[in-house]
Amino acid sequence: MGIMKDKHIEHMNEVDFAEEVQKDLAEQSKFFAERQSEESAKVELEVDMARERERERNQMEMYEDSYLNWSGHR
């Protein structure tokens, strides 16, 4: 029975190892998903800010342009 017990212990260690690997991979996947979503949010915010700046610049150009500004020269 000693050999069978040793084989069973080895099998249990392999099962534990596989479970640990699965847990580790799940944690890594979760970490990278959170990181990616944070980076995505940051990039999206930067793009929105750039669009807003461009819109404001276009408005100022239109306001300062004598041809496009029909409300009078300022």
PyMOL commands that set and color helices and strands:
alter all, ss='L'
color gray80, all
select helices_A, chain A and resi 2-64
alter helices_A, ss='H'
color red, helices_A
deselect
rebuild
show_as cartoon
